[in-house]
């Protein structure tokens, strides 16, 4: 039988493999973008902290996060109107320019707080245009969303291993401008890879105005109690765990063990993400969010080890377990959203869920300086550890979340 006859004899229903041309390009775009994203918390915490202290780091991160929250809904509506890929390419171009400006400022002198805040705002708005498409693109380029999400989470892990180490090393040995230059380059490469993706379904041609589209997305979001329940819980997670952990962790580890050590701790977190991603490729629980909620208990070790200040190997071990827990939850959550929501409103619903989940993070980052006036950093991180336990328990105690069952993926309509 010839090769042509073999292809003709195959069943028409055979699903394509994961590594199609489009998924490979999307994977490449996400790898380089995630690498830059992994560098930046370390670079910002160390470089901005060196100039403006913990409060300065909190303000810069809060402006970025706040602008993401404020403009995410706009990004979700536009992504459903003009297409996720187009929005992501444009957002990468803006972020390339913003991070490049910060790089030039560091390389030529000392950037003002005004410049850092302005570029954080610009980068945050661009990220709000980019982020809804991250979720929305996966069903377009992969027939198996859970496997694709797990592979992307492993890529995130690789970035978390290499990015923080490189950022910490560059800050320690050279200049913050070099780290920001590398970050700017990742957005340029990501945009080029995304631009090469072809053959996606056309964006829906709707004549409705912005507000009706926004209201439709809100109705779809509100109709899913499992989704908004998790988002409400996540506000507290951002407020008391994610918000304080980066600036406080960088300061506590950096002051005690050196700036490069913080990079290694973040690398261990990334290595744990590999473990969690690989686990998510194998396990397909019937109730994915319940399984993810159980895994979340392991993330408690991240703030707990930062607070207890053990030796570096134990710090890294705690972050490795925490990274695995976080990765498994993330894959279960992303896959649930992608398979439970109709594609026509997926970008808008993603915007609502991301905006809600990071709103607490923005407030937590802005208040980290005020937190430290009331509590010692170590005590605040102990509060973060207790909050993590409470969040995991709340996920499991919420009936719509606990009982949500996995459903098969459906191909988006062309």
Rosetta blueprint (number, residue, H / E / L):
1 X L
2 X L
3 X H
4 X H
5 X H
6 X H
7 X H
8 X H
9 X H
10 X L
11 X L
12 X L
13 X L
14 X L
15 X L
16 X L
17 X L
18 X L
19 X L
20 X L
21 X H
22 X H
23 X H
24 X H
25 X H
26 X H
27 X H
28 X H
29 X H
30 X H
31 X H
32 X H
33 X H
34 X H
35 X H
36 X H
37 X H
38 X H
39 X H
40 X H
41 X H
42 X H
43 X H
44 X H
45 X H
46 X H
47 X H
48 X H
49 X H
50 X H
51 X H
52 X H
53 X H
54 X H
55 X H
56 X H
57 X H
58 X H
59 X H
60 X H
61 X H
62 X H
63 X H
64 X H
65 X H
66 X H
67 X H
68 X H
69 X H
70 X H
71 X H
72 X H
73 X H
74 X H
75 X H
76 X H
77 X H
78 X H
79 X H
80 X H
81 X H
82 X H
83 X L
84 X H
85 X H
86 X H
87 X H
88 X H
89 X H
90 X H
91 X H
92 X H
93 X H
94 X H
95 X H
96 X H
97 X H
98 X H
99 X H
100 X H
101 X H
102 X H
103 X H
104 X H
105 X H
106 X H
107 X H
108 X H
109 X L
110 X L
111 X L
112 X L
113 X H
114 X H
115 X H
116 X H
117 X H
118 X H
119 X H
120 X H
121 X H
122 X H
123 X H
124 X H
125 X H
126 X H
127 X H
128 X H
129 X H
130 X H
131 X H
132 X H
133 X H
134 X H
135 X H
136 X H
137 X H
138 X H
139 X H
140 X H
141 X H
142 X L
143 X L
144 X L
145 X H
146 X H
147 X H
148 X H
149 X H
150 X H
151 X H
152 X H
153 X H
154 X H
155 X H
156 X H
157 X H
158 X H
159 X H
160 X H
161 X H
162 X H
163 X H
164 X H
165 X H
166 X H
167 X H
168 X H
169 X H
170 X H
171 X H
172 X H
173 X H
174 X L
175 X L
176 X H
177 X H
178 X H
179 X H
180 X H
181 X H
182 X H
183 X H
184 X H
185 X H
186 X H
187 X H
188 X H
189 X H
190 X H
191 X H
192 X H
193 X H
194 X H
195 X H
196 X L
197 X L
198 X L
199 X L
200 X L
201 X L
202 X L
203 X L
204 X L
205 X L
206 X L
207 X L
208 X L
209 X L
210 X H
211 X H
212 X H
213 X H
214 X H
215 X H
216 X H
217 X H
218 X H
219 X H
220 X H
221 X H
222 X H
223 X L
224 X L
225 X H
226 X H
227 X H
228 X H
229 X H
230 X H
231 X H
232 X H
233 X H
234 X H
235 X H
236 X H
237 X H
238 X H
239 X H
240 X H
241 X H
242 X H
243 X H
244 X H
245 X H
246 X H
247 X H
248 X H
249 X H
250 X H
251 X H
252 X H
253 X H
254 X H
255 X H
256 X H
257 X H
258 X L
259 X H
260 X H
261 X H
262 X H
263 X H
264 X H
265 X H
266 X H
267 X H
268 X H
269 X H
270 X H
271 X H
272 X H
273 X H
274 X H
275 X H
276 X H
277 X H
278 X H
279 X H
280 X H
281 X H
282 X H
283 X L
284 X L
285 X L
286 X L
287 X L
288 X H
289 X H
290 X H
291 X H
292 X H
293 X H
294 X H
295 X H
296 X H
297 X H
298 X H
299 X H
300 X H
301 X H
302 X H
303 X H
304 X H
305 X H
306 X H
307 X H
308 X H
309 X L
310 X L
311 X L
312 X H
313 X H
314 X H
315 X H
316 X H
317 X H
318 X H
319 X H
320 X H
321 X H
322 X H
323 X H
324 X H
325 X H
326 X H
327 X H
328 X H
329 X H
330 X H
331 X H
332 X H
333 X H
334 X H
335 X H
336 X H
337 X H
338 X H
339 X H
340 X H
341 X L
342 X L
343 X H
344 X H
345 X H
346 X H
347 X H
348 X H
349 X H
350 X H
351 X H
352 X H
353 X H
354 X H
355 X H
356 X H
357 X H
358 X H
359 X H
360 X H
361 X H
362 X H
363 X H
364 X H
365 X H
366 X H
367 X L
368 X H
369 X H
370 X H
371 X H
372 X H
373 X H
374 X H
375 X L
376 X L
377 X H
378 X H
379 X H
380 X H
381 X H
382 X H
383 X H
384 X H
385 X H
386 X H
387 X H
388 X H
389 X H
390 X H
391 X H
392 X H
393 X H
394 X H
395 X H
396 X H
397 X H
398 X L
399 X H
400 X H
401 X H
402 X H
403 X H
404 X L
405 X L
406 X L
407 X L
408 X L
409 X L
410 X L
411 X L
412 X L
413 X L
414 X L
